[in-house]
Amino acid sequence: MRAENIRASAQLVGAASRMPGAFDDFDTAIEITTQSWKDAEQFHESQNLLFVLNRAERFEELFTTCDAMAGIADERRDKSILLHLKATALYHLDRMEEANALLSQATKFFSESTPGIGPGREIPGANCDWFVMSVSARNEANEVALTKLDDVMTTHPDDIELLATRAQLHFLWRRWEAATRDFQQLAQRKPHDLETLELAAISALLAGQIEDFQALSEGLEQMLNKLENAESAWEIAQCLTLIPGNIRDEERVLAAVQENAKQRRFWWRHQAVIGVLYRIGRYEEAAALVEPTLAIARGQSQRQRSVTLLWQSMLQWQLGDQATARKTLVNATSLIDQNSQPAGVYVHGNADTELIVLRREAEELIGNADVN
């Protein structure tokens, strides 16, 4: 068979292998995709073999072939596919610790190389085929990971690392109730771990478990009072300000975030001050900080800046400038939609969930009325 025909056949076989039950003759499929790999100089033309081996459930071969292809997986998007499928093989081979570590790396590569998806946004043509293959590899790895973790934890219920991995996967996929359950179990075992308490609280809020969110928030505020420095104050404040009436010691929390904002010129620290001032009803002070914060944030992603715009829209509304508030909200939601990411894409910190919660509040406060 001529090289171009082998390549075309390999692409068809690779596409079919992403659909369970599409074909039964795995030996021929492996032969075709192996030849294509040997003829190719790029990972894009070789990766079909990995998908076929996975569908054929030849996990030992999948693992060793991933190692053999590592040298041609140059770009982050290639590494995302390779590591997701290698992690899948390791899960099936019951090498859980190695699989978890690879899945974490694969998720990072996927997030860094995935184009923004949202209304009005199209995947660039050159990336379309890669995007489909990358999502397929990612979905396969995550599905296997959750299944294996559930199985293993029935016999290892006290394994904190496995519980943490499962909790993070549920959170990543926005399965808020499952994430809440796992993070609350983790919080009981790691009561002084800031990130665990934050994620437990945020998951509870998004699952509609408001009382649990408030109880966890109280624990976070108590942690704030015990901090030896203000380094993490903005993270705690970011969580506390997600709903109204959630701050108990207003002056203490405000003092902490203001001190935090003095230390470094990071826009998110200044945004935390805006959030606290808004929640305690000091609207004019908060509004005065918006433009300086946006100026500091210049050069950051539009998605990140849109959080500040949501706060600004609510401040404008509270201060009586309803027409401008509606325009700012439209601007903020447009930026969010244009730069949105699909479920399963990791966004650092609480940025993604903060957008979900604050957008919901701003739209309820201001409404979705068109701006004339």
C-alpha positions as CSV (number, residue, x, y, z in Angstrom):
1,M,0.0,0.0,0.0
2,R,1.3,3.4,-0.9
3,A,2.4,5.8,1.9
4,E,-0.4,8.3,1.2
5,N,-3.0,5.5,1.2
6,I,-1.6,4.1,4.5
7,R,-1.8,7.6,6.0
8,A,-5.5,8.1,4.9
9,S,-6.4,4.6,6.1
10,A,-4.7,5.3,9.5
11,Q,-6.7,8.5,9.9
12,L,-10.0,6.7,9.2
13,V,-9.1,3.8,11.6
14,G,-8.0,6.4,14.3
15,A,-11.4,8.2,14.0
16,A,-13.3,4.9,14.2
17,S,-11.3,3.8,17.3
18,R,-12.7,6.8,19.2
19,M,-16.2,5.2,18.9
20,P,-16.6,1.9,20.8
21,G,-17.7,-1.0,18.7
22,A,-16.9,0.8,15.4
23,F,-14.8,-2.2,14.2
24,D,-13.6,-5.6,15.4
25,D,-10.5,-6.3,13.3
26,F,-8.0,-4.8,15.7
27,D,-5.1,-6.7,14.2
28,T,-5.5,-5.0,10.8
29,A,-6.1,-1.6,12.4
30,I,-2.9,-1.9,14.5
31,E,-1.0,-3.0,11.4
32,I,-2.1,0.0,9.4
33,T,-1.6,2.6,12.1
34,T,1.8,1.1,13.1
35,Q,3.0,1.5,9.5
36,S,1.7,5.0,9.4
37,W,3.7,5.7,12.6
38,K,6.8,4.3,11.0
39,D,6.4,6.4,7.9
40,A,5.5,9.6,9.7
41,E,7.7,12.3,11.1
42,Q,5.1,14.0,13.1
43,F,3.0,13.0,16.2
44,H,-0.2,14.0,14.5
45,E,0.2,11.2,11.9
46,S,1.3,8.6,14.5
47,Q,-1.2,9.1,17.4
48,N,-3.9,7.0,15.7
49,L,-2.0,3.9,16.8
50,L,-2.5,5.0,20.4
51,F,-6.2,5.3,20.1
52,V,-6.4,1.9,18.4
53,L,-4.4,0.2,21.1
54,N,-6.6,1.7,23.7
55,R,-9.8,0.6,22.1
56,A,-8.3,-2.9,21.6
57,E,-7.5,-2.9,25.4
58,R,-3.9,-3.7,24.7
59,F,-2.7,-1.6,27.6
60,E,0.8,-2.9,28.0
61,E,1.4,-2.1,24.3
62,L,-0.2,1.3,24.7
63,F,2.1,2.1,27.6
64,T,5.3,1.1,25.8
65,T,4.2,2.8,22.5
66,C,3.5,6.0,24.4
67,D,7.1,5.9,25.7
68,A,8.3,5.2,22.1
69,M,6.5,8.2,20.7
70,A,7.5,10.6,23.4
71,G,10.3,12.0,21.3
72,I,8.0,13.2,18.5
73,A,5.4,14.7,20.8
74,D,6.9,18.2,20.8
75,E,4.0,20.5,21.3
76,R,1.9,20.8,24.4
77,R,-1.2,19.7,22.6
78,D,0.7,16.5,21.5
79,K,1.8,15.9,25.1
80,S,-1.8,16.3,26.3
81,I,-2.9,13.4,24.1
82,L,0.1,11.2,24.8
83,L,-0.1,11.6,28.5
84,H,-3.8,11.2,28.8
85,L,-3.6,7.9,26.9
86,K,-0.5,6.8,28.9
87,A,-2.4,7.6,32.1
88,T,-5.3,5.5,30.8
89,A,-3.0,2.6,30.3
90,L,-1.6,2.9,33.8
91,Y,-5.0,3.0,35.3
92,H,-6.0,-0.2,33.6
93,L,-2.7,-1.7,34.7
94,D,-3.6,-0.7,38.3
95,R,-0.5,1.6,38.7
96,M,-2.6,4.2,40.4
97,E,0.0,6.5,41.8
98,E,1.8,6.9,38.4
99,A,-1.5,7.3,36.6
100,N,-2.6,10.1,38.9
101,A,0.6,11.9,38.4
102,L,0.4,11.7,34.6
103,L,-3.2,12.7,34.6
104,S,-2.3,15.9,36.5
105,Q,0.4,16.7,33.9
106,A,-1.9,15.9,31.0
107,T,-4.6,18.2,32.3
108,K,-2.1,21.0,32.6
109,F,-1.0,20.5,29.0
110,F,-4.6,20.3,27.8
111,S,-5.6,23.5,29.6
112,E,-2.5,25.4,28.3
113,S,-3.1,24.5,24.7
114,T,-6.9,24.4,24.3
115,P,-8.4,27.3,22.3
116,G,-11.2,29.3,23.9
117,I,-14.7,27.9,23.3
118,G,-17.8,29.9,23.5
119,P,-20.7,31.6,21.6
120,G,-19.3,33.3,18.6
121,R,-16.0,31.5,18.8
122,E,-14.8,28.9,16.3
123,I,-12.0,26.4,16.7
124,P,-9.3,27.4,14.2
125,G,-9.4,24.9,11.3
126,A,-5.9,23.8,11.8
127,N,-6.7,22.9,15.4
128,C,-10.1,21.2,14.8
129,D,-8.8,17.6,14.3
130,W,-6.4,18.0,17.1
131,F,-9.1,19.3,19.4
132,V,-11.4,16.3,18.7
133,M,-8.6,13.9,19.4
134,S,-7.4,15.7,22.5
135,V,-10.9,15.8,24.0
136,S,-11.3,12.1,23.2
137,A,-8.1,11.2,25.0
138,R,-8.9,13.4,27.9
139,N,-12.5,12.0,28.3
140,E,-11.2,8.5,28.1
141,A,-8.6,9.1,30.8
142,N,-11.0,10.9,33.1
143,E,-13.7,8.3,32.8
144,V,-11.3,5.5,33.5
145,A,-9.7,7.5,36.4
146,L,-13.0,8.0,38.2
147,T,-14.1,4.4,37.7
148,K,-10.8,3.0,38.9
149,L,-10.7,5.4,41.9
150,D,-14.2,4.4,42.9
151,D,-13.2,0.7,42.7
152,V,-9.9,1.1,44.6
153,M,-11.5,3.3,47.3
154,T,-13.9,0.6,48.3
155,T,-10.9,-1.3,49.6
156,H,-8.8,1.7,50.5
157,P,-11.3,4.2,52.0
158,D,-8.7,5.9,54.1
159,D,-6.3,6.8,51.3
160,I,-6.2,10.6,51.4
161,E,-4.3,11.0,48.1
162,L,-6.8,8.9,46.2
163,L,-9.7,10.8,47.7
164,A,-8.0,14.1,46.8
165,T,-7.6,13.1,43.2
166,R,-11.2,12.0,42.9
167,A,-12.4,15.2,44.5
168,Q,-10.3,17.3,42.0
169,L,-11.7,15.3,39.0
170,H,-15.3,15.9,40.2
171,F,-14.5,19.6,40.6
172,L,-12.8,19.8,37.2
173,W,-15.9,18.4,35.6
174,R,-18.3,20.6,37.6
175,R,-19.9,17.6,39.3
176,W,-20.5,19.8,42.3
177,E,-22.4,17.4,44.6
178,A,-19.8,14.7,44.2
179,A,-17.0,17.2,44.6
180,T,-18.7,18.6,47.8
181,R,-18.9,15.1,49.3
182,D,-15.2,14.3,48.6
183,F,-13.8,17.7,49.7
184,Q,-15.8,17.7,52.9
185,Q,-14.4,14.3,53.7
186,L,-10.9,15.7,53.0
187,A,-11.6,18.8,55.1
188,Q,-12.4,16.5,58.1
189,R,-9.0,14.9,57.7
190,K,-7.1,18.1,56.7
191,P,-8.9,20.8,58.8
192,H,-6.0,23.3,58.4
193,D,-5.5,22.9,54.6
194,L,-6.6,26.2,53.0
195,E,-7.1,24.9,49.5
196,T,-9.2,21.9,50.7
197,L,-11.5,24.2,52.7
198,E,-11.9,26.6,49.8
199,L,-12.8,23.9,47.3
200,A,-15.2,22.3,49.7
201,A,-16.9,25.6,50.3
202,I,-17.1,26.5,46.6
203,S,-18.4,23.1,45.6
204,A,-21.1,23.3,48.3
205,L,-22.2,26.7,47.1
206,L,-22.4,25.6,43.4
207,A,-24.3,22.4,44.5
208,G,-26.9,24.6,46.2
209,Q,-25.8,23.6,49.7
210,I,-25.8,27.1,51.2
211,E,-25.7,26.1,54.9
212,D,-22.7,23.9,54.2
213,F,-21.0,26.7,52.3
214,Q,-21.7,29.1,55.2
215,A,-20.3,26.7,57.8
216,L,-17.1,26.1,55.7
217,S,-16.8,29.9,55.2
218,E,-16.9,30.4,58.9
219,G,-14.0,28.0,59.2
220,L,-12.1,29.9,56.5
221,E,-12.7,33.2,58.4
222,Q,-11.3,31.7,61.6
223,M,-8.3,30.6,59.6
224,L,-7.8,34.1,58.4
225,N,-7.7,35.3,62.0
226,K,-4.9,32.8,62.7
227,L,-2.7,33.7,59.7
228,E,0.8,34.9,60.6
229,N,1.0,37.0,57.5
230,A,-1.5,38.3,54.9
231,E,-0.2,36.2,52.0
232,S,-3.4,34.1,51.6
233,A,-5.9,36.7,52.8
234,W,-7.2,37.5,49.2
235,E,-7.9,33.8,48.6
236,I,-10.0,33.5,51.7
237,A,-11.8,36.8,51.0
238,Q,-12.5,35.7,47.4
239,C,-14.4,32.8,48.9
240,L,-16.1,34.8,51.7
241,T,-17.5,37.4,49.2
242,L,-19.2,34.9,46.9
243,I,-22.5,35.5,48.6
244,P,-24.0,38.4,50.6
245,G,-24.0,38.3,54.4
246,N,-21.1,35.8,54.6
247,I,-18.5,38.0,56.5
248,R,-18.7,38.0,60.3
249,D,-15.9,40.2,61.4
250,E,-16.0,42.9,58.7
251,E,-13.3,45.1,60.0
252,R,-10.8,42.2,60.5
253,V,-11.4,40.8,57.0
254,L,-11.1,44.2,55.4
255,A,-7.9,45.0,57.2
256,A,-6.4,41.7,56.1
257,V,-7.1,42.2,52.4
258,Q,-6.0,45.8,52.5
259,E,-2.7,44.8,54.0
260,N,-2.5,42.0,51.5
261,A,-3.0,44.5,48.6
262,K,-0.2,46.7,49.9
263,Q,2.4,43.9,49.7
264,R,2.3,43.3,45.9
265,R,0.9,45.0,42.9
266,F,-1.3,42.0,41.9
267,W,-4.7,42.9,40.5
268,W,-6.5,40.0,42.2
269,R,-5.5,41.3,45.6
270,H,-7.0,44.7,44.9
271,Q,-10.1,43.0,43.5
272,A,-10.5,41.2,46.9
273,V,-10.6,44.6,48.6
274,I,-13.4,45.6,46.1
275,G,-15.3,42.5,46.9
276,V,-15.1,43.0,50.7
277,L,-16.0,46.7,50.5
278,Y,-19.0,45.8,48.3
279,R,-20.2,43.1,50.8
280,I,-20.0,45.4,53.8
281,G,-21.9,48.2,51.9
282,R,-19.1,50.7,51.4
283,Y,-19.9,51.1,47.7
284,E,-18.3,54.4,47.0
285,E,-14.9,53.3,48.4
286,A,-15.2,50.1,46.4
287,A,-16.1,51.9,43.2
288,A,-13.1,54.2,43.5
289,L,-10.8,51.2,43.4
290,V,-12.2,49.6,40.2
291,E,-10.4,51.6,37.5
292,P,-7.0,51.4,39.3
293,T,-7.5,47.7,39.6
294,L,-8.4,47.3,35.9
295,A,-5.3,49.3,35.0
296,I,-3.2,46.9,37.0
297,A,-5.0,44.0,35.3
298,R,-4.2,45.4,31.8
299,G,-2.5,42.6,29.9
300,Q,-4.3,39.9,31.8
301,S,-6.8,37.6,30.1
302,Q,-10.2,39.2,29.3
303,R,-11.7,36.3,31.3
304,Q,-9.9,37.3,34.4
305,R,-10.7,41.0,34.0
306,S,-14.4,40.2,33.6
307,V,-14.6,39.4,37.3
308,T,-13.7,43.0,38.1
309,L,-16.3,44.2,35.6
310,L,-19.0,42.1,37.3
311,W,-18.2,43.8,40.6
312,Q,-18.2,47.2,38.8
313,S,-21.6,46.6,37.3
314,M,-23.2,45.8,40.7
315,L,-21.5,48.8,42.3
316,Q,-22.8,51.1,39.5
317,W,-26.3,49.7,40.1
318,Q,-26.1,50.2,43.9
319,L,-24.9,53.8,43.4
320,G,-27.9,54.5,41.1
321,D,-26.3,54.6,37.7
322,Q,-28.5,51.8,36.3
323,A,-27.9,52.5,32.6
324,T,-24.2,52.3,32.9
325,A,-24.5,49.2,35.1
326,R,-26.4,47.4,32.4
327,K,-23.8,48.4,29.8
328,T,-21.0,47.1,32.1
329,L,-22.8,43.9,32.7
330,V,-23.3,43.3,29.0
331,N,-19.6,44.0,28.4
332,A,-18.6,41.6,31.3
333,T,-20.9,38.7,30.1
334,S,-19.8,39.2,26.5
335,L,-16.1,38.8,27.6
336,I,-17.0,35.7,29.7
337,D,-18.8,34.0,26.8
338,Q,-16.2,34.8,24.2
339,N,-13.4,33.4,26.4
340,S,-15.2,30.6,28.1
341,Q,-13.6,27.2,28.5
342,P,-15.3,23.8,28.3
343,A,-15.8,21.6,31.4
344,G,-12.7,19.7,32.2
345,V,-10.3,22.6,31.5
346,Y,-8.4,23.6,34.6
347,V,-8.5,27.3,35.5
348,H,-6.1,28.4,38.2
349,G,-7.6,29.2,41.5
350,N,-11.3,30.1,41.9
351,A,-11.5,32.2,38.8
352,D,-13.9,29.9,36.9
353,T,-16.3,29.4,39.8
354,E,-16.2,33.0,40.8
355,L,-17.4,33.9,37.4
356,I,-20.3,31.5,37.6
357,V,-21.5,32.8,41.0
358,L,-20.9,36.5,40.5
359,R,-22.5,36.5,37.0
360,R,-25.6,34.8,38.4
361,E,-25.8,37.5,41.1
362,A,-25.2,40.4,38.8
363,E,-27.8,39.2,36.3
364,E,-30.4,38.7,39.1
365,L,-29.6,42.2,40.5
366,I,-29.5,44.1,37.2
367,G,-31.4,41.9,34.8
368,N,-30.6,40.9,31.2
369,A,-32.3,43.9,29.7
370,D,-30.8,45.0,26.3
371,V,-29.0,48.3,26.4
372,N,-30.4,50.8,23.9
